Amino acid sequence: MKRTAIVSDIHSNMEALEAVLEDAGEQGCEEIVCLGDLIGYGPNPRQVLRVATERFEFTLMGNHEEGILYQPVGFNWKAEASAWWTKDQLHSPRFPADENKRFWEYLESMPRYATHGDVLYVHASPLDPTREYVMPEACYNPDFMKHIFSKIKRVAFGGHTHLPGIFFESRPFLDASRITGAYSVARGKFFVNVGSVGQPRDGDVRACYVVFDGKSVLFRRVSYNYRKTMRKIKRIKRLPNALGARLSLGL
């Protein structure tokens, strides 16, 4: 298997994406796959989509793509405001019509999950690929975890919560901050949350992604210029300032 960078929840954060792409190259990654939420929240949806359409092996549909394609149902007011603004950006006549068309076709073509042999890729959960939150404390609900792992052959990858780490069938959640170096996923069953590139929520402001070689996962944290992203958000009146402020806290 090719050495693969698995990214998720980029959320229109171009500074974070550029830093992660550079790091993935330094890690020898031969391909990049995205688990969804390319857009929403952040200030650069078009720039992120350009990178995705040109460089990613595939991108899954996240709940933000779903909300922007259809309606942002169930979003909080900040997420909803960013969804409507993003939608307008992708329809804007200020940009080439053919590029607008290409972006919307890309969004519409996104699968809800992908499987490669005994590896499953989802945005959210093996049970509900786009919307279900599997929080770390879910590991203490054995019935729920049993249902999750009934959908997993060996290893599944997801994002959505922005909280990186590994779930097991009958062990507590292992936070990524407690993992040093590569972690073997060659035997057994695992559900790996790869964290968030563009809006970390685990108290660490650095972008997060995973390198996967088919047998092990390596969590990578990458510093980026989040203050630049914050300034961009602040200049856009329709984006709540809180979406920028949280980048400085990793929350």
Secondary structure, DSSP 8 states (H G I E B T S, - for coil): ---EEEE---TT-HHHHHHHHHHHHHTT--EEEE-S--SSSSS-HHHHHHHHHHH-SEE---HHHHHHHS--TT--HHHHHHHHHHHHHHH-TTS-HHHHHHHHHHHHH--SEEEETTEEEESS-SSSTTT----GGGGG-HHHHHHHHHT-SSEEEE-SS---EEE-SSS--EEGGG--S-EE-SSS-EEEE---SSS--SS--SEEEEEE-SSEEEEEEE---HHHHHHHHHH-TTS-THHHHGGGTT-
